[in-house]
Amino acid sequence: MSGPRVDSFFHGNSSGVNFSVILSSVDEETGILQLANCSGSTRAGGWNLNVTPGVNISKVTVSLTQNLQLCLPNATDCCATPLCVVETLQVLACRDSVMLAHLLIQAEIYANSSFTGNVSENATVIPNQVFQPLGSCPCDLTAGACDVRCCCDQECTSDLKQLFNGSCFTGVFGGDVNPPFDQLCSSKSTEYTPDWFPFLCVQSSLNNTPFLGYFYHGSTSTPRVPPFKTPLQTSPGKLFTGYKQGDPIMTEDNEYFTIPQQSLAGQCVGNAPVAYLQNFDAKCLSDRASYKEGLPHDVRINTGTGDFIQQNVIYRTIIDTGKFITESESLPTVEVLCQNVTFAEHYTFIWKDKNIERINVTVFLGSLCDGEILTQRFTARFLNLESTNAAEPLRDPGYQVGKPVRAANINASETFGSLNIWQPAGRGLCTSATYTPVLFGLDSLSGCVLEVGINEDCSFLRGNVTEKLNSLIQATHVGKRDNSNYSDLNDWVEIIRLDPLNSDTNVSTRNLNGICPDIPANLNIRIIFADVGAVQGIPQQEILAVQISYSTVIWQFQCGLICENSVSFLPITASVQFIKVPAQPPVPMTRFQINYTEFDCNRNDVCWPQLFYPLTRFYTGEPYSRSLAKGLALAFLVLLAAIMSNPWFSKIW
């Protein structure tokens, strides 16, 4: 054994068995181990014997109680030499003075190498690797021994070096820490040297070498995973420099101010940060089991200047819950549990310049019971402090991505219109589906399911589907810009409607139950827009045209085992597609550009007309003076290389 503890096992019934440990000695003349008897005990010298009995097996542990630390000056109870313990042990198992088992242990234990004394303050000075090599022999990896193929190792004798003298490590690792580099004029390279080498070579001593600091990596910084908290912007004399559009609103605890919002996948995210000057209207489905409270309303908000304001909260009670409870399952006969929850939260942010002046919150509370599905609504609206009409906040001239498309109905007494798509809930039926506005720049596809009987009249079905689809478009015009004025007709574009084909059915299918062709089941909304300018660096986009068309399908009743007195489903959809076009029509191609395509940069990998593009005024990657200077320097080097490549130049040199 080489450690202070060893385990062994005694197989058999240990009842009435006496275990003992004995220090044995070897006869120096004969070298024979002296025989032991059963008169020993569980202690012998610095050794202890411990037995853990079991079922037909017992664990026998022999441990050393001696201190294994090397002796310091004037210290006792320690190891005087590195080889601390060299002893022979015998473990005996006896019953009634009869030896049942015998175990021989040879112990050679070294002292612990850990140092617990006082450390000298004379530290080794490591040279700076930038200015001189850290080690003159990097391949010397083993202390006190010769490393094979390391000819600079001082522990290697001349006899050992003769064994690997022909295969020593080369380069920096082999000890050549300052080799002559290829750029030196005195370097005798066997490789081909160009004609211009004497003109550009370097005259330098070996102390100034590119290999100096070869293993130096400089200072490194440990990357940190950014937390959910965001540090505030700091500036002299001010803790925060204000918000800009799209910045997350911060709280007093330097955390994001969050309100539940819908993600791009349509799911509701409970801890979504609120972006400055970006309105939203989110609806989230929840039940009593999965309901969670949001951010408390006593959280103070950072105004943008380092000050903090409290939310002005008004609580109201919902009496008619029909608009929020979208589905109610069959309730069990046992007692139904209900809970007072939040049905809706409406946030109004009053802002000025880059700061938030006030926050008004209206919270609607109601009772939610088991088996009911709640449609929560969360809205955020930003109103300018200088706006006198709260219903018509200040808007940018053009549309921004994610804002609702403005619509108007000039044929009605109330000019306000709507352009919506479906937001299904529950089973996805059209009777329970709600509306959500069309958001600018976001292509979307929504739909619902219409219940149809087997004896449904095809003309009635077409009219019913058309009515459902037309209910999404309660408008005759769409605003060109986000700030279109309802009193100015020039700010609006008329919706182009392509009515569905009202063709009668074929004779072969007119009298067949369960089959109806030409059902306008798909509504296609195409919106054409373009960039018309920018305000403070933000592109402003304008709607140019809106077209509404229908796609027809052949509906056929789907039967189960029987078709009588059953209901089939007809899915109807509405899709929105935004098409971006140039603000100005492109310049038509000339006959030369059409015929000679090798000069067209858009259809070839090599573009010769743009060879000197960095030297033109159209290049904006850097200042024109800098690009011109680099171009002239490059031209000078090319001319110099052409001159030096001539044979007469090498003869003169």
Secondary structure as UniProt FT lines:
FT   STRAND          5..11
FT   TURN            15..16
FT   STRAND          18..24
FT   TURN            28..30
FT   TURN            38..39
FT   STRAND          43..44
FT   TURN            45..46
FT   STRAND          47..52
FT   STRAND          57..64
FT   STRAND          69..70
FT   TURN            73..74
FT   STRAND          83..95
FT   TURN            96..97
FT   STRAND          98..110
FT   TURN            129..131
FT   TURN            138..139
FT   TURN            143..144
FT   TURN            148..149
FT   TURN            151..152
FT   TURN            154..155
FT   HELIX           158..161
FT   TURN            162..163
FT   HELIX           165..167
FT   TURN            171..175
FT   TURN            182..183
FT   TURN            185..186
FT   TURN            195..196
FT   HELIX           197..200
FT   TURN            206..207
FT   TURN            210..215
FT   TURN            236..237
FT   TURN            245..246
FT   STRAND          250..251
FT   TURN            252..253
FT   STRAND          261..262
FT   TURN            264..265
FT   STRAND          268..269
FT   TURN            270..271
FT   TURN            276..277
FT   STRAND          280..287
FT   TURN            288..290
FT   TURN            297..298
FT   STRAND          301..302
FT   STRAND          308..309
FT   STRAND          312..317
FT   HELIX           321..323
FT   STRAND          325..328
FT   STRAND          338..352
FT   TURN            353..354
FT   STRAND          355..369
FT   TURN            370..371
FT   STRAND          372..384
FT   TURN            385..386
FT   TURN            390..391
FT   TURN            401..402
FT   STRAND          407..408
FT   TURN            410..411
FT   STRAND          418..423
FT   TURN            426..427
FT   TURN            430..432
FT   STRAND          434..437
FT   TURN            440..441
FT   STRAND          444..453
FT   TURN            454..455
FT   HELIX           458..470
FT   TURN            471..472
FT   STRAND          473..474
FT   STRAND          477..479
FT   TURN            482..483
FT   TURN            486..487
FT   HELIX           489..491
FT   STRAND          492..497
FT   HELIX           507..510
FT   TURN            513..514
FT   STRAND          515..535
FT   TURN            536..537
FT   STRAND          538..556
FT   TURN            564..565
FT   STRAND          567..580
FT   HELIX           591..595
FT   HELIX           597..599
FT   TURN            601..602
FT   HELIX           608..610
FT   TURN            611..612
FT   HELIX           613..615
FT   TURN            617..618
FT   HELIX           624..644
FT   HELIX           647..652
//
